Amino acid sequence: MRIATWNVNSVTARLPRLLDWLGTVEPDVVCLQEIKTSDETFPSDAVGALGYEVATHGTGRWNGVAILSRVGIADERRGLVDEPGYQPEDAMFASTEPRAMGATCGGVRVWTVYVPNGREVGHPHYEYKLAWLAALRATVAAELTERFVVMGDFNIAPTNDDVWDASAVHGATHISEPERAALASLRDLGLTDVVPRALKYDTPYTYWDYRAGMFHKNMGMRIDLVYANDAVTVTDAYVDRDARKGTGPSDHAPVVVDIDL
């Protein structure tokens, strides 16, 4: 089975590229993040024409996640256990955001996650990020099955080797110790960051800011991760850097993982 994760940064803006990529790479299960569309407006017909069932969790404008599958979708779950909400500065009440969804696809329990950015250390959004990660751990702990994968845009670089220059983002989000500790706590449940285990070359980045030619300078970060338990046998994995090239790409590249069932 071939599984993949991709922060598409608007499925509407990226639809032609997504359809072309699906037809070329032919993944069996794809986890999407930052779809920026509602459940009703997701292009299910266009994706379905390629043989994919679709499950979405989106409200429009921002955030949103989806699962595409050619091997079935069952037991869908939207949201996390005791998922926290976020209260923006201009809002009166906190609200939960569509950032996580799970489903069983071809005998594998799959979760797609779009972890909050955090903005900056000490910001209320950073505290929200840590609370959200705690809810994610509680959900994974309750859901662990024989074959389990949680993947997506974690907005955390696991080590300094996963950042082009850690000193350039020193003290910022994505590399702070509390965030990395939350990732370590997730791994302690019996999960492994499978991409470094499977790659046959230096671990590449998955995200490059649009500004200042950072992609061409390879000034990126590895923040799109695939975590799986030991029952998931990985035979190959790669970051599809080509999908970040060309006109109008997402600022993230897909991560593709082949597993042996």
Disulfide bonds with the S-S distance in Angstrom:
none
